[in-house]
Amino acid sequence: QLQLAESGGGLVQPGGSLRLSCAASGSPLEYTAIGWFRQAPGKAPEGVACLSSDGSTYYAGAVQGRFTISRDNGKNTMYLQMNSLKTGDTGVYSCVADAAGAIQAMCRHRGRFSYWGQGTQVIVSA
């Protein structure tokens, strides 16, 4: 059974950077589709960045050019590098994983991912 655990959230000023990590256990991430969803206060979770097993990526328009998703198969860990953070990036960020598929479609529908971490809070505020 795949289990995911995020770390790296916190409080950061606008324009700052954070790197979120998600350590996986129980199963390798190497051949799975992975991603990061965020839930802003009062809103439904939305996919912000996803990475397929073949290296294809999808980024939500609001984070394109600022966020980068990656994985380290040796450490069985995925990452989300977030730069030029804005107040609108505030939310709870959860890492997700599932069997490989069409990454854009998966990232646009939270129901396509079966495995979720518990979430880590990111607050962007002056």
Secondary structure in CASP SS format (residue, H / E / C, confidence):
PFRMAT SS
TARGET T0000
AUTHOR 0000-0000-0000
METHOD secondary structure of the structure
MODEL  1
Q C 1.00
L C 1.00
Q E 1.00
L E 1.00
A E 1.00
E E 1.00
S E 1.00
G C 1.00
G C 1.00
G E 1.00
L E 1.00
V E 1.00
Q C 1.00
P C 1.00
G C 1.00
G C 1.00
S C 1.00
L E 1.00
R E 1.00
L E 1.00
S E 1.00
C E 1.00
A E 1.00
A E 1.00
S E 1.00
G C 1.00
S C 1.00
P C 1.00
L C 1.00
E C 1.00
Y C 1.00
T E 1.00
A E 1.00
I E 1.00
G E 1.00
W E 1.00
F E 1.00
R E 1.00
Q E 1.00
A C 1.00
P C 1.00
G C 1.00
K C 1.00
A C 1.00
P C 1.00
E E 1.00
G E 1.00
V E 1.00
A E 1.00
C E 1.00
L E 1.00
S C 1.00
S C 1.00
D C 1.00
G C 1.00
S C 1.00
T E 1.00
Y E 1.00
Y E 1.00
A C 1.00
G C 1.00
A C 1.00
V C 1.00
Q C 1.00
G C 1.00
R C 1.00
F E 1.00
T E 1.00
I E 1.00
S E 1.00
R E 1.00
D E 1.00
N C 1.00
G C 1.00
K C 1.00
N C 1.00
T E 1.00
M E 1.00
Y E 1.00
L E 1.00
Q E 1.00
M E 1.00
N C 1.00
S C 1.00
L C 1.00
K C 1.00
T H 1.00
G H 1.00
D H 1.00
T C 1.00
G E 1.00
V E 1.00
Y E 1.00
S E 1.00
C E 1.00
V E 1.00
A E 1.00
D E 1.00
A E 1.00
A C 1.00
G C 1.00
A C 1.00
I H 1.00
Q H 1.00
A H 1.00
M H 1.00
C H 1.00
R C 1.00
H C 1.00
R H 1.00
G H 1.00
R H 1.00
F C 1.00
S C 1.00
Y E 1.00
W E 1.00
G C 1.00
Q C 1.00
G C 1.00
T E 1.00
Q E 1.00
V E 1.00
I E 1.00
V E 1.00
S C 1.00
A C 1.00
END
